[in-house]
Amino acid sequence: MYGTVAWMKVKPGMESKLNELSERWWRERAPKAKGVMSSTVLKKDAGTNEYLLVAVFDSKANYEANAEDPEQDAWYQDFRACLESDPAWNDGEVIYHEHQH
């Protein structure tokens, strides 16, 4: 498995738009994104506008194929407009991933 953890700062008033875009990704992009397994967005405590995004794919190849897809880039441009600056991406091999149904 392979994925990313991204640190980002959301612009004031853009949290609901960020949530809408995340839901749209799963509705529209996920069926086309081979190997996608999960995504999670966390808002840090203390009332900050700092968020963490965790996304997991079944392989590095599928993660990279999604990143290179022009439709993914179009979605990302809308997502990026909600942020104060570019996310700090931390890509890597997933050593352990589990979830309860």
Protein Blocks (a to p, Z undefined) as FASTA:
>chain_A
ZZddddddddehilmmmmmmmmmmmmmmmmmmghiabdcddddehhiabdcdddddfbfk
lmmmmmmpmklmmmmmmmmmmpmbdcdddddddfbdcddZZ
